[in-house]
Structures are given as structure tokens and as C-alpha cells.
Amino acid sequence: MSGVDRAPELGRDPAGEALERSAALVAVGRAPEAEAVVRRALADDPDHADLRTELARVLVVDHRAAEAVEHADRAVAAAPEDPHAHAI
């Protein structure tokens, strides 16, 4: 594969892609699929605050607020200054 062919991969943001895909899936009522997308991304970066926040949000949408609390707490611990982490 040439450098030109790989260029898009070099700038790739897997966490950002997972966040966008999750939001799109939730918007069309597919929370379980959104959860799977976020959990796969978290497997590669378990301390990513935005991914933890998104997982908490997805779980709340899926009526699993008690489970969401753990992920919201981990998001706040990873990024205590981030207002999004505190919003869940």
C-alpha cells in the first residue's frame, strides 16, 4: 500500500468515529448497536472519557441508568474538568 493510500488511515480517529456512529445509531433508535460500537472502541482505549460518557448516555437511553452510573463515574474520574462527563 502506498503512502497516498494509507494517508486516510494515518489521520483516522477511531474514538471519534465510534462517537459519531453511536450518536447516529441512537438517533434512529438502535441503542443496543450503539452500545456495541462504543464498547468495541473502549476495548482499545478503556480510559477515554468521551467514550465513557457516550456509553453512559447510550445506557440511559436504553433505560439502564443504574448501569450507566459506573461509566459516568469513570468518565468524571478520567476527565474531572469536562462538563460533558458531569452531565450524565
PDB file of N, CA, C and O in Angstrom:
ATOM      1  N   MET A   1       0.859  -1.175   0.000  1.00  0.00           N
ATOM      2  CA  MET A   1       0.000   0.000   0.000  1.00  0.00           C
ATOM      3  C   MET A   1       0.899   1.229   0.000  1.00  0.00           C
ATOM      4  O   MET A   1       1.828   1.319   0.803  1.00  0.00           O
ATOM      5  N   SER A   2       0.638   2.151  -0.870  1.00  0.00           N
ATOM      6  CA  SER A   2       1.464   3.349  -0.955  1.00  0.00           C
ATOM      7  C   SER A   2       1.109   4.321   0.160  1.00  0.00           C
ATOM      8  O   SER A   2       0.071   4.188   0.808  1.00  0.00           O
ATOM      9  N   GLY A   3       1.974   5.293   0.374  1.00  0.00           N
ATOM     10  CA  GLY A   3       1.722   6.316   1.388  1.00  0.00           C
ATOM     11  C   GLY A   3       0.446   7.089   1.119  1.00  0.00           C
ATOM     12  O   GLY A   3      -0.262   7.478   2.048  1.00  0.00           O
ATOM     13  N   VAL A   4       0.153   7.312  -0.159  1.00  0.00           N
ATOM     14  CA  VAL A   4      -1.074   8.025  -0.511  1.00  0.00           C
ATOM     15  C   VAL A   4      -2.292   7.198  -0.122  1.00  0.00           C
ATOM     16  O   VAL A   4      -3.283   7.734   0.374  1.00  0.00           O
ATOM     17  N   ASP A   5      -2.214   5.883  -0.349  1.00  0.00           N
ATOM     18  CA  ASP A   5      -3.325   5.011   0.002  1.00  0.00           C
ATOM     19  C   ASP A   5      -3.530   4.927   1.506  1.00  0.00           C
ATOM     20  O   ASP A   5      -4.654   4.749   1.975  1.00  0.00           O
ATOM     21  N   ARG A   6      -2.455   5.052   2.258  1.00  0.00           N
ATOM     22  CA  ARG A   6      -2.551   4.955   3.705  1.00  0.00           C
ATOM     23  C   ARG A   6      -2.880   6.289   4.364  1.00  0.00           C
ATOM     24  O   ARG A   6      -3.215   6.313   5.548  1.00  0.00           O
ATOM     25  N   ALA A   7      -2.795   7.369   3.653  1.00  0.00           N
ATOM     26  CA  ALA A   7      -2.968   8.691   4.244  1.00  0.00           C
ATOM     27  C   ALA A   7      -4.249   8.824   5.071  1.00  0.00           C
ATOM     28  O   ALA A   7      -4.187   9.354   6.181  1.00  0.00           O
ATOM     29  N   PRO A   8      -5.399   8.370   4.585  1.00  0.00           N
ATOM     30  CA  PRO A   8      -6.599   8.498   5.411  1.00  0.00           C
ATOM     31  C   PRO A   8      -6.492   7.732   6.728  1.00  0.00           C
ATOM     32  O   PRO A   8      -7.033   8.166   7.745  1.00  0.00           O
ATOM     33  N   GLU A   9      -5.792   6.590   6.711  1.00  0.00           N
ATOM     34  CA  GLU A   9      -5.636   5.813   7.932  1.00  0.00           C
ATOM     35  C   GLU A   9      -4.780   6.546   8.950  1.00  0.00           C
ATOM     36  O   GLU A   9      -5.024   6.445  10.153  1.00  0.00           O
ATOM     37  N   LEU A  10      -3.782   7.282   8.483  1.00  0.00           N
ATOM     38  CA  LEU A  10      -2.890   7.997   9.396  1.00  0.00           C
ATOM     39  C   LEU A  10      -3.636   9.046  10.196  1.00  0.00           C
ATOM     40  O   LEU A  10      -3.300   9.280  11.357  1.00  0.00           O
ATOM     41  N   GLY A  11      -4.625   9.675   9.618  1.00  0.00           N
ATOM     42  CA  GLY A  11      -5.387  10.704  10.302  1.00  0.00           C
ATOM     43  C   GLY A  11      -6.658  10.169  10.954  1.00  0.00           C
ATOM     44  O   GLY A  11      -7.465  10.942  11.469  1.00  0.00           O
ATOM     45  N   ARG A  12      -6.833   8.888  10.933  1.00  0.00           N
ATOM     46  CA  ARG A  12      -8.044   8.240  11.437  1.00  0.00           C
ATOM     47  C   ARG A  12      -8.168   8.424  12.942  1.00  0.00           C
ATOM     48  O   ARG A  12      -7.178   8.321  13.666  1.00  0.00           O
ATOM     49  N   ASP A  13      -9.364   8.691  13.411  1.00  0.00           N
ATOM     50  CA  ASP A  13      -9.659   8.852  14.834  1.00  0.00           C
ATOM     51  C   ASP A  13     -10.714   7.823  15.212  1.00  0.00           C
ATOM     52  O   ASP A  13     -11.908   8.108  15.120  1.00  0.00           O
ATOM     53  N   PRO A  14     -10.296   6.621  15.638  1.00  0.00           N
ATOM     54  CA  PRO A  14     -11.269   5.565  15.932  1.00  0.00           C
ATOM     55  C   PRO A  14     -12.279   5.964  17.002  1.00  0.00           C
ATOM     56  O   PRO A  14     -13.459   5.635  16.883  1.00  0.00           O
ATOM     57  N   ALA A  15     -11.842   6.659  18.033  1.00  0.00           N
ATOM     58  CA  ALA A  15     -12.780   7.069  19.085  1.00  0.00           C
ATOM     59  C   ALA A  15     -13.797   8.057  18.525  1.00  0.00           C
ATOM     60  O   ALA A  15     -14.990   7.950  18.812  1.00  0.00           O
ATOM     61  N   GLY A  16     -13.338   9.006  17.739  1.00  0.00           N
ATOM     62  CA  GLY A  16     -14.245   9.977  17.137  1.00  0.00           C
ATOM     63  C   GLY A  16     -15.248   9.313  16.206  1.00  0.00           C
ATOM     64  O   GLY A  16     -16.428   9.662  16.187  1.00  0.00           O
ATOM     65  N   GLU A  17     -14.760   8.357  15.442  1.00  0.00           N
ATOM     66  CA  GLU A  17     -15.649   7.618  14.543  1.00  0.00           C
ATOM     67  C   GLU A  17     -16.697   6.841  15.340  1.00  0.00           C
ATOM     68  O   GLU A  17     -17.868   6.805  14.961  1.00  0.00           O
ATOM     69  N   ALA A  18     -16.280   6.228  16.433  1.00  0.00           N
ATOM     70  CA  ALA A  18     -17.217   5.466  17.268  1.00  0.00           C
ATOM     71  C   ALA A  18     -18.258   6.395  17.886  1.00  0.00           C
ATOM     72  O   ALA A  18     -19.436   6.047  17.960  1.00  0.00           O
ATOM     73  N   LEU A  19     -17.831   7.570  18.327  1.00  0.00           N
ATOM     74  CA  LEU A  19     -18.766   8.532  18.912  1.00  0.00           C
ATOM     75  C   LEU A  19     -19.806   8.981  17.881  1.00  0.00           C
ATOM     76  O   LEU A  19     -20.996   9.056  18.188  1.00  0.00           O
ATOM     77  N   GLU A  20     -19.359   9.273  16.674  1.00  0.00           N
ATOM     78  CA  GLU A  20     -20.282   9.697  15.614  1.00  0.00           C
ATOM     79  C   GLU A  20     -21.249   8.581  15.254  1.00  0.00           C
ATOM     80  O   GLU A  20     -22.448   8.814  15.104  1.00  0.00           O
ATOM     81  N   ARG A  21     -20.728   7.376  15.117  1.00  0.00           N
ATOM     82  CA  ARG A  21     -21.586   6.239  14.755  1.00  0.00           C
ATOM     83  C   ARG A  21     -22.596   5.962  15.863  1.00  0.00           C
ATOM     84  O   ARG A  21     -23.766   5.699  15.588  1.00  0.00           O
ATOM     85  N   SER A  22     -22.150   6.020  17.102  1.00  0.00           N
ATOM     86  CA  SER A  22     -23.052   5.786  18.225  1.00  0.00           C
ATOM     87  C   SER A  22     -24.181   6.803  18.237  1.00  0.00           C
ATOM     88  O   SER A  22     -25.346   6.437  18.391  1.00  0.00           O
ATOM     89  N   ALA A  23     -23.849   8.062  18.077  1.00  0.00           N
ATOM     90  CA  ALA A  23     -24.882   9.108  18.076  1.00  0.00           C
ATOM     91  C   ALA A  23     -25.887   8.880  16.956  1.00  0.00           C
ATOM     92  O   ALA A  23     -27.090   9.058  17.145  1.00  0.00           O
ATOM     93  N   ALA A  24     -25.388   8.487  15.791  1.00  0.00           N
ATOM     94  CA  ALA A  24     -26.292   8.233  14.659  1.00  0.00           C
ATOM     95  C   ALA A  24     -27.201   7.041  14.946  1.00  0.00           C
ATOM     96  O   ALA A  24     -28.389   7.076  14.625  1.00  0.00           O
ATOM     97  N   LEU A  25     -26.661   6.006  15.538  1.00  0.00           N
ATOM     98  CA  LEU A  25     -27.465   4.828  15.846  1.00  0.00           C
ATOM     99  C   LEU A  25     -28.527   5.133  16.904  1.00  0.00           C
ATOM    100  O   LEU A  25     -29.673   4.702  16.778  1.00  0.00           O
ATOM    101  N   VAL A  26     -28.150   5.867  17.931  1.00  0.00           N
ATOM    102  CA  VAL A  26     -29.116   6.242  18.966  1.00  0.00           C
ATOM    103  C   VAL A  26     -30.232   7.085  18.362  1.00  0.00           C
ATOM    104  O   VAL A  26     -31.398   6.930  18.723  1.00  0.00           O
ATOM    105  N   ALA A  27     -29.874   7.975  17.442  1.00  0.00           N
ATOM    106  CA  ALA A  27     -30.859   8.864  16.826  1.00  0.00           C
ATOM    107  C   ALA A  27     -31.944   8.107  16.059  1.00  0.00           C
ATOM    108  O   ALA A  27     -33.057   8.602  15.886  1.00  0.00           O
ATOM    109  N   VAL A  28     -31.607   6.910  15.605  1.00  0.00           N
ATOM    110  CA  VAL A  28     -32.602   6.111  14.878  1.00  0.00           C
ATOM    111  C   VAL A  28     -33.111   4.939  15.711  1.00  0.00           C
ATOM    112  O   VAL A  28     -33.664   3.979  15.173  1.00  0.00           O
ATOM    113  N   GLY A  29     -32.921   5.025  17.028  1.00  0.00           N
ATOM    114  CA  GLY A  29     -33.490   4.029  17.927  1.00  0.00           C
ATOM    115  C   GLY A  29     -32.747   2.710  18.012  1.00  0.00           C
ATOM    116  O   GLY A  29     -33.338   1.683  18.344  1.00  0.00           O
ATOM    117  N   ARG A  30     -31.473   2.731  17.719  1.00  0.00           N
ATOM    118  CA  ARG A  30     -30.694   1.493  17.725  1.00  0.00           C
ATOM    119  C   ARG A  30     -29.634   1.518  18.836  1.00  0.00           C
ATOM    120  O   ARG A  30     -28.445   1.325  18.583  1.00  0.00           O
ATOM    121  N   ALA A  31     -30.092   1.759  20.065  1.00  0.00           N
ATOM    122  CA  ALA A  31     -29.192   1.872  21.214  1.00  0.00           C
ATOM    123  C   ALA A  31     -28.336   0.620  21.441  1.00  0.00           C
ATOM    124  O   ALA A  31     -27.150   0.761  21.740  1.00  0.00           O
ATOM    125  N   PRO A  32     -28.875  -0.585  21.313  1.00  0.00           N
ATOM    126  CA  PRO A  32     -28.011  -1.754  21.524  1.00  0.00           C
ATOM    127  C   PRO A  32     -26.819  -1.804  20.560  1.00  0.00           C
ATOM    128  O   PRO A  32     -25.719  -2.198  20.945  1.00  0.00           O
ATOM    129  N   GLU A  33     -27.044  -1.406  19.325  1.00  0.00           N
ATOM    130  CA  GLU A  33     -25.940  -1.371  18.359  1.00  0.00           C
ATOM    131  C   GLU A  33     -24.953  -0.271  18.713  1.00  0.00           C
ATOM    132  O   GLU A  33     -23.742  -0.445  18.579  1.00  0.00           O
ATOM    133  N   ALA A  34     -25.477   0.860  19.165  1.00  0.00           N
ATOM    134  CA  ALA A  34     -24.607   1.958  19.589  1.00  0.00           C
ATOM    135  C   ALA A  34     -23.736   1.520  20.762  1.00  0.00           C
ATOM    136  O   ALA A  34     -22.546   1.830  20.815  1.00  0.00           O
ATOM    137  N   GLU A  35     -24.338   0.804  21.690  1.00  0.00           N
ATOM    138  CA  GLU A  35     -23.573   0.290  22.827  1.00  0.00           C
ATOM    139  C   GLU A  35     -22.424  -0.597  22.356  1.00  0.00           C
ATOM    140  O   GLU A  35     -21.302  -0.472  22.848  1.00  0.00           O
ATOM    141  N   ALA A  36     -22.693  -1.476  21.421  1.00  0.00           N
ATOM    142  CA  ALA A  36     -21.653  -2.373  20.909  1.00  0.00           C
ATOM    143  C   ALA A  36     -20.514  -1.597  20.256  1.00  0.00           C
ATOM    144  O   ALA A  36     -19.344  -1.934  20.439  1.00  0.00           O
ATOM    145  N   VAL A  37     -20.855  -0.562  19.498  1.00  0.00           N
ATOM    146  CA  VAL A  37     -19.836   0.267  18.842  1.00  0.00           C
ATOM    147  C   VAL A  37     -18.932   0.913  19.887  1.00  0.00           C
ATOM    148  O   VAL A  37     -17.708   0.882  19.764  1.00  0.00           O
ATOM    149  N   VAL A  38     -19.539   1.493  20.908  1.00  0.00           N
ATOM    150  CA  VAL A  38     -18.760   2.188  21.936  1.00  0.00           C
ATOM    151  C   VAL A  38     -17.929   1.198  22.748  1.00  0.00           C
ATOM    152  O   VAL A  38     -16.772   1.475  23.063  1.00  0.00           O
ATOM    153  N   ARG A  39     -18.494   0.073  23.080  1.00  0.00           N
ATOM    154  CA  ARG A  39     -17.735  -0.926  23.851  1.00  0.00           C
ATOM    155  C   ARG A  39     -16.523  -1.438  23.058  1.00  0.00           C
ATOM    156  O   ARG A  39     -15.466  -1.682  23.640  1.00  0.00           O
ATOM    157  N   ARG A  40     -16.666  -1.602  21.753  1.00  0.00           N
ATOM    158  CA  ARG A  40     -15.510  -2.022  20.937  1.00  0.00           C
ATOM    159  C   ARG A  40     -14.415  -0.962  20.981  1.00  0.00           C
ATOM    160  O   ARG A  40     -13.236  -1.293  21.104  1.00  0.00           O
ATOM    161  N   ALA A  41     -14.793   0.295  20.882  1.00  0.00           N
ATOM    162  CA  ALA A  41     -13.809   1.376  20.934  1.00  0.00           C
ATOM    163  C   ALA A  41     -13.157   1.449  22.318  1.00  0.00           C
ATOM    164  O   ALA A  41     -11.959   1.711  22.429  1.00  0.00           O
ATOM    165  N   LEU A  42     -13.942   1.220  23.364  1.00  0.00           N
ATOM    166  CA  LEU A  42     -13.396   1.241  24.717  1.00  0.00           C
ATOM    167  C   LEU A  42     -12.421   0.092  24.956  1.00  0.00           C
ATOM    168  O   LEU A  42     -11.536   0.206  25.803  1.00  0.00           O
ATOM    169  N   ALA A  43     -12.566  -0.990  24.240  1.00  0.00           N
ATOM    170  CA  ALA A  43     -11.629  -2.104  24.382  1.00  0.00           C
ATOM    171  C   ALA A  43     -10.212  -1.664  24.017  1.00  0.00           C
ATOM    172  O   ALA A  43      -9.236  -2.166  24.573  1.00  0.00           O
ATOM    173  N   ASP A  44     -10.108  -0.723  23.081  1.00  0.00           N
ATOM    174  CA  ASP A  44      -8.802  -0.202  22.663  1.00  0.00           C
ATOM    175  C   ASP A  44      -8.324   0.953  23.536  1.00  0.00           C
ATOM    176  O   ASP A  44      -7.123   1.210  23.620  1.00  0.00           O
ATOM    177  N   ASP A  45      -9.249   1.646  24.182  1.00  0.00           N
ATOM    178  CA  ASP A  45      -8.889   2.830  24.975  1.00  0.00           C
ATOM    179  C   ASP A  45      -9.843   2.939  26.163  1.00  0.00           C
ATOM    180  O   ASP A  45     -10.734   3.788  26.160  1.00  0.00           O
ATOM    181  N   PRO A  46      -9.666   2.089  27.183  1.00  0.00           N
ATOM    182  CA  PRO A  46     -10.640   1.997  28.270  1.00  0.00           C
ATOM    183  C   PRO A  46     -10.775   3.252  29.138  1.00  0.00           C
ATOM    184  O   PRO A  46     -11.758   3.389  29.865  1.00  0.00           O
ATOM    185  N   ASP A  47      -9.812   4.160  29.073  1.00  0.00           N
ATOM    186  CA  ASP A  47      -9.883   5.376  29.892  1.00  0.00           C
ATOM    187  C   ASP A  47     -10.314   6.608  29.094  1.00  0.00           C
ATOM    188  O   ASP A  47     -10.171   7.732  29.575  1.00  0.00           O
ATOM    189  N   HIS A  48     -10.830   6.412  27.900  1.00  0.00           N
ATOM    190  CA  HIS A  48     -11.259   7.536  27.054  1.00  0.00           C
ATOM    191  C   HIS A  48     -12.541   8.130  27.642  1.00  0.00           C
ATOM    192  O   HIS A  48     -13.597   7.498  27.611  1.00  0.00           O
ATOM    193  N   ALA A  49     -12.440   9.333  28.171  1.00  0.00           N
ATOM    194  CA  ALA A  49     -13.567   9.960  28.875  1.00  0.00           C
ATOM    195  C   ALA A  49     -14.779  10.159  27.972  1.00  0.00           C
ATOM    196  O   ALA A  49     -15.908   9.911  28.396  1.00  0.00           O
ATOM    197  N   ASP A  50     -14.567  10.599  26.750  1.00  0.00           N
ATOM    198  CA  ASP A  50     -15.711  10.829  25.856  1.00  0.00           C
ATOM    199  C   ASP A  50     -16.435   9.531  25.520  1.00  0.00           C
ATOM    200  O   ASP A  50     -17.662   9.505  25.429  1.00  0.00           O
ATOM    201  N   LEU A  51     -15.682   8.465  25.337  1.00  0.00           N
ATOM    202  CA  LEU A  51     -16.311   7.166  25.074  1.00  0.00           C
ATOM    203  C   LEU A  51     -17.085   6.687  26.301  1.00  0.00           C
ATOM    204  O   LEU A  51     -18.182   6.145  26.165  1.00  0.00           O
ATOM    205  N   ARG A  52     -16.528   6.881  27.492  1.00  0.00           N
ATOM    206  CA  ARG A  52     -17.241   6.501  28.727  1.00  0.00           C
ATOM    207  C   ARG A  52     -18.526   7.312  28.866  1.00  0.00           C
ATOM    208  O   ARG A  52     -19.573   6.775  29.229  1.00  0.00           O
ATOM    209  N   THR A  53     -18.440   8.605  28.577  1.00  0.00           N
ATOM    210  CA  THR A  53     -19.620   9.463  28.657  1.00  0.00           C
ATOM    211  C   THR A  53     -20.677   9.004  27.665  1.00  0.00           C
ATOM    212  O   THR A  53     -21.862   8.942  27.995  1.00  0.00           O
ATOM    213  N   GLU A  54     -20.250   8.683  26.452  1.00  0.00           N
ATOM    214  CA  GLU A  54     -21.194   8.211  25.428  1.00  0.00           C
ATOM    215  C   GLU A  54     -21.825   6.892  25.833  1.00  0.00           C
ATOM    216  O   GLU A  54     -23.024   6.694  25.636  1.00  0.00           O
ATOM    217  N   LEU A  55     -21.039   5.988  26.394  1.00  0.00           N
ATOM    218  CA  LEU A  55     -21.611   4.714  26.824  1.00  0.00           C
ATOM    219  C   LEU A  55     -22.652   4.956  27.919  1.00  0.00           C
ATOM    220  O   LEU A  55     -23.717   4.339  27.902  1.00  0.00           O
ATOM    221  N   ALA A  56     -22.361   5.835  28.856  1.00  0.00           N
ATOM    222  CA  ALA A  56     -23.342   6.154  29.900  1.00  0.00           C
ATOM    223  C   ALA A  56     -24.616   6.715  29.275  1.00  0.00           C
ATOM    224  O   ALA A  56     -25.722   6.342  29.668  1.00  0.00           O
ATOM    225  N   ARG A  57     -24.459   7.609  28.302  1.00  0.00           N
ATOM    226  CA  ARG A  57     -25.624   8.196  27.636  1.00  0.00           C
ATOM    227  C   ARG A  57     -26.451   7.127  26.921  1.00  0.00           C
ATOM    228  O   ARG A  57     -27.679   7.119  27.010  1.00  0.00           O
ATOM    229  N   VAL A  58     -25.778   6.238  26.220  1.00  0.00           N
ATOM    230  CA  VAL A  58     -26.467   5.165  25.497  1.00  0.00           C
ATOM    231  C   VAL A  58     -27.229   4.274  26.481  1.00  0.00           C
ATOM    232  O   VAL A  58     -28.364   3.878  26.216  1.00  0.00           O
ATOM    233  N   LEU A  59     -26.610   3.967  27.595  1.00  0.00           N
ATOM    234  CA  LEU A  59     -27.268   3.117  28.585  1.00  0.00           C
ATOM    235  C   LEU A  59     -28.487   3.798  29.186  1.00  0.00           C
ATOM    236  O   LEU A  59     -29.492   3.141  29.456  1.00  0.00           O
ATOM    237  N   VAL A  60     -28.412   5.105  29.399  1.00  0.00           N
ATOM    238  CA  VAL A  60     -29.582   5.844  29.892  1.00  0.00           C
ATOM    239  C   VAL A  60     -30.700   5.798  28.866  1.00  0.00           C
ATOM    240  O   VAL A  60     -31.856   5.564  29.216  1.00  0.00           O
ATOM    241  N   VAL A  61     -30.367   6.017  27.609  1.00  0.00           N
ATOM    242  CA  VAL A  61     -31.366   5.958  26.535  1.00  0.00           C
ATOM    243  C   VAL A  61     -32.011   4.577  26.488  1.00  0.00           C
ATOM    244  O   VAL A  61     -33.196   4.448  26.177  1.00  0.00           O
ATOM    245  N   ASP A  62     -31.234   3.553  26.796  1.00  0.00           N
ATOM    246  CA  ASP A  62     -31.717   2.175  26.774  1.00  0.00           C
ATOM    247  C   ASP A  62     -32.351   1.781  28.113  1.00  0.00           C
ATOM    248  O   ASP A  62     -32.553   0.596  28.380  1.00  0.00           O
ATOM    249  N   HIS A  63     -32.662   2.768  28.947  1.00  0.00           N
ATOM    250  CA  HIS A  63     -33.335   2.561  30.238  1.00  0.00           C
ATOM    251  C   HIS A  63     -32.513   1.704  31.198  1.00  0.00           C
ATOM    252  O   HIS A  63     -33.050   0.862  31.917  1.00  0.00           O
ATOM    253  N   ARG A  64     -31.204   1.936  31.196  1.00  0.00           N
ATOM    254  CA  ARG A  64     -30.297   1.201  32.072  1.00  0.00           C
ATOM    255  C   ARG A  64     -29.459   2.185  32.878  1.00  0.00           C
ATOM    256  O   ARG A  64     -28.230   2.115  32.900  1.00  0.00           O
ATOM    257  N   ALA A  65     -30.157   3.100  33.537  1.00  0.00           N
ATOM    258  CA  ALA A  65     -29.492   4.185  34.263  1.00  0.00           C
ATOM    259  C   ALA A  65     -28.565   3.679  35.356  1.00  0.00           C
ATOM    260  O   ALA A  65     -27.478   4.227  35.542  1.00  0.00           O
ATOM    261  N   ALA A  66     -28.970   2.652  36.076  1.00  0.00           N
ATOM    262  CA  ALA A  66     -28.115   2.144  37.153  1.00  0.00           C
ATOM    263  C   ALA A  66     -26.765   1.683  36.610  1.00  0.00           C
ATOM    264  O   ALA A  66     -25.729   1.922  37.231  1.00  0.00           O
ATOM    265  N   GLU A  67     -26.776   1.032  35.470  1.00  0.00           N
ATOM    266  CA  GLU A  67     -25.539   0.582  34.832  1.00  0.00           C
ATOM    267  C   GLU A  67     -24.739   1.771  34.297  1.00  0.00           C
ATOM    268  O   GLU A  67     -23.508   1.744  34.285  1.00  0.00           O
ATOM    269  N   ALA A  68     -25.440   2.804  33.860  1.00  0.00           N
ATOM    270  CA  ALA A  68     -24.780   3.989  33.313  1.00  0.00           C
ATOM    271  C   ALA A  68     -23.939   4.717  34.349  1.00  0.00           C
ATOM    272  O   ALA A  68     -22.932   5.335  34.005  1.00  0.00           O
ATOM    273  N   VAL A  69     -24.339   4.649  35.607  1.00  0.00           N
ATOM    274  CA  VAL A  69     -23.642   5.382  36.666  1.00  0.00           C
ATOM    275  C   VAL A  69     -22.164   4.996  36.732  1.00  0.00           C
ATOM    276  O   VAL A  69     -21.307   5.868  36.875  1.00  0.00           O
ATOM    277  N   GLU A  70     -21.859   3.712  36.630  1.00  0.00           N
ATOM    278  CA  GLU A  70     -20.464   3.265  36.675  1.00  0.00           C
ATOM    279  C   GLU A  70     -19.637   3.943  35.586  1.00  0.00           C
ATOM    280  O   GLU A  70     -18.521   4.395  35.844  1.00  0.00           O
ATOM    281  N   HIS A  71     -20.173   4.014  34.387  1.00  0.00           N
ATOM    282  CA  HIS A  71     -19.434   4.591  33.264  1.00  0.00           C
ATOM    283  C   HIS A  71     -19.357   6.110  33.372  1.00  0.00           C
ATOM    284  O   HIS A  71     -18.354   6.711  32.986  1.00  0.00           O
ATOM    285  N   ALA A  72     -20.401   6.722  33.889  1.00  0.00           N
ATOM    286  CA  ALA A  72     -20.361   8.168  34.117  1.00  0.00           C
ATOM    287  C   ALA A  72     -19.305   8.503  35.169  1.00  0.00           C
ATOM    288  O   ALA A  72     -18.559   9.470  35.013  1.00  0.00           O
ATOM    289  N   ASP A  73     -19.240   7.717  36.228  1.00  0.00           N
ATOM    290  CA  ASP A  73     -18.225   7.935  37.261  1.00  0.00           C
ATOM    291  C   ASP A  73     -16.812   7.778  36.696  1.00  0.00           C
ATOM    292  O   ASP A  73     -15.914   8.547  37.039  1.00  0.00           O
ATOM    293  N   ARG A  74     -16.623   6.791  35.840  1.00  0.00           N
ATOM    294  CA  ARG A  74     -15.301   6.591  35.227  1.00  0.00           C
ATOM    295  C   ARG A  74     -14.953   7.734  34.277  1.00  0.00           C
ATOM    296  O   ARG A  74     -13.788   8.117  34.168  1.00  0.00           O
ATOM    297  N   ALA A  75     -15.952   8.279  33.591  1.00  0.00           N
ATOM    298  CA  ALA A  75     -15.705   9.428  32.707  1.00  0.00           C
ATOM    299  C   ALA A  75     -15.266  10.632  33.523  1.00  0.00           C
ATOM    300  O   ALA A  75     -14.332  11.336  33.139  1.00  0.00           O
ATOM    301  N   VAL A  76     -15.928  10.874  34.639  1.00  0.00           N
ATOM    302  CA  VAL A  76     -15.570  12.008  35.502  1.00  0.00           C
ATOM    303  C   VAL A  76     -14.170  11.802  36.074  1.00  0.00           C
ATOM    304  O   VAL A  76     -13.388  12.750  36.148  1.00  0.00           O
ATOM    305  N   ALA A  77     -13.851  10.591  36.474  1.00  0.00           N
ATOM    306  CA  ALA A  77     -12.516  10.316  37.008  1.00  0.00           C
ATOM    307  C   ALA A  77     -11.429  10.544  35.961  1.00  0.00           C
ATOM    308  O   ALA A  77     -10.340  11.019  36.282  1.00  0.00           O
ATOM    309  N   ALA A  78     -11.731  10.202  34.710  1.00  0.00           N
ATOM    310  CA  ALA A  78     -10.754  10.366  33.630  1.00  0.00           C
ATOM    311  C   ALA A  78     -10.602  11.818  33.197  1.00  0.00           C
ATOM    312  O   ALA A  78      -9.529  12.229  32.756  1.00  0.00           O
ATOM    313  N   ALA A  79     -11.675  12.592  33.322  1.00  0.00           N
ATOM    314  CA  ALA A  79     -11.648  13.994  32.866  1.00  0.00           C
ATOM    315  C   ALA A  79     -12.492  14.852  33.801  1.00  0.00           C
ATOM    316  O   ALA A  79     -13.582  15.283  33.423  1.00  0.00           O
ATOM    317  N   PRO A  80     -12.010  15.108  35.013  1.00  0.00           N
ATOM    318  CA  PRO A  80     -12.814  15.823  36.002  1.00  0.00           C
ATOM    319  C   PRO A  80     -13.208  17.240  35.577  1.00  0.00           C
ATOM    320  O   PRO A  80     -14.179  17.791  36.095  1.00  0.00           O
ATOM    321  N   GLU A  81     -12.476  17.822  34.653  1.00  0.00           N
ATOM    322  CA  GLU A  81     -12.776  19.186  34.201  1.00  0.00           C
ATOM    323  C   GLU A  81     -13.772  19.231  33.047  1.00  0.00           C
ATOM    324  O   GLU A  81     -14.209  20.313  32.651  1.00  0.00           O
ATOM    325  N   ASP A  82     -14.133  18.086  32.509  1.00  0.00           N
ATOM    326  CA  ASP A  82     -15.012  18.020  31.344  1.00  0.00           C
ATOM    327  C   ASP A  82     -16.484  18.098  31.764  1.00  0.00           C
ATOM    328  O   ASP A  82     -16.979  17.185  32.423  1.00  0.00           O
ATOM    329  N   PRO A  83     -17.179  19.156  31.399  1.00  0.00           N
ATOM    330  CA  PRO A  83     -18.574  19.297  31.807  1.00  0.00           C
ATOM    331  C   PRO A  83     -19.485  18.214  31.205  1.00  0.00           C
ATOM    332  O   PRO A  83     -20.513  17.884  31.795  1.00  0.00           O
ATOM    333  N   HIS A  84     -19.127  17.667  30.055  1.00  0.00           N
ATOM    334  CA  HIS A  84     -19.948  16.602  29.457  1.00  0.00           C
ATOM    335  C   HIS A  84     -19.955  15.351  30.328  1.00  0.00           C
ATOM    336  O   HIS A  84     -20.976  14.675  30.452  1.00  0.00           O
ATOM    337  N   ALA A  85     -18.812  15.053  30.927  1.00  0.00           N
ATOM    338  CA  ALA A  85     -18.729  13.877  31.795  1.00  0.00           C
ATOM    339  C   ALA A  85     -19.646  14.044  33.005  1.00  0.00           C
ATOM    340  O   ALA A  85     -20.218  13.068  33.490  1.00  0.00           O
ATOM    341  N   HIS A  86     -19.786  15.271  33.491  1.00  0.00           N
ATOM    342  CA  HIS A  86     -20.622  15.539  34.656  1.00  0.00           C
ATOM    343  C   HIS A  86     -22.109  15.606  34.305  1.00  0.00           C
ATOM    344  O   HIS A  86     -22.959  15.518  35.191  1.00  0.00           O
ATOM    345  N   ALA A  87     -22.417  15.757  33.050  1.00  0.00           N
ATOM    346  CA  ALA A  87     -23.811  15.977  32.635  1.00  0.00           C
ATOM    347  C   ALA A  87     -24.675  14.724  32.678  1.00  0.00           C
ATOM    348  O   ALA A  87     -25.900  14.820  32.745  1.00  0.00           O
ATOM    349  N   ILE A  88     -24.069  13.586  32.641  1.00  0.00           N
ATOM    350  CA  ILE A  88     -24.846  12.332  32.600  1.00  0.00           C
ATOM    351  C   ILE A  88     -25.482  12.047  33.905  1.00  0.00           C
ATOM    352  O   ILE A  88     -26.170  11.037  34.049  1.00  0.00           O
TER     353      ILE A  88
END
